[in-house]
Amino acid sequence: MNPQDVILYPLMTERSVYMIENENKLVFIVKREATKLDISRAVKILYGVEAESVNTLISRKSVKKAFVKLKEAHDASDLAIKLGIL
């Protein structure tokens, strides 16, 4: 799957800000057909950071959220600033 098609946009809520600052995680809305491996590869290709783990859920509004924990070598705050969400 094409990396640009996998990640639709980053999600910005109070909870996601907490996760960025304290848990080194980013939250993205992704294509429903995307697998965890697709999401991990897309984050690496598009943003140049490596994911330690990826958790997903499908919300009541039928959108798929991906919670991407970055490896210790990378900082979620820096990437969030680069993306313009912090």
C-alpha positions, 0 to 999 in steps of 0.5 A: 500500500502506498504510504501517502494513502495509508495515513490520512491525517494526524489527530489533535485532541487533549488526549493526543497532546498528553500522549505526545508529551508523556508517552512519546506517541502520535495519533493518526487517522488511517485508511481502514484497510491499512495494517499495523505493518503498513502504518509502521512503514508509512511513518518511517517513509513519510516522517523519517522516524521508527515506530516501536509499536502500533496499536489501532482501533476503529471508532464508533464513527467508523474511522480507524485510529493508529496510536504510534509509539516512537522509539527512544531515539525519536521524539514525538514532540519534535515530529508534532511541531514539524507537522504543525500540530503542536 
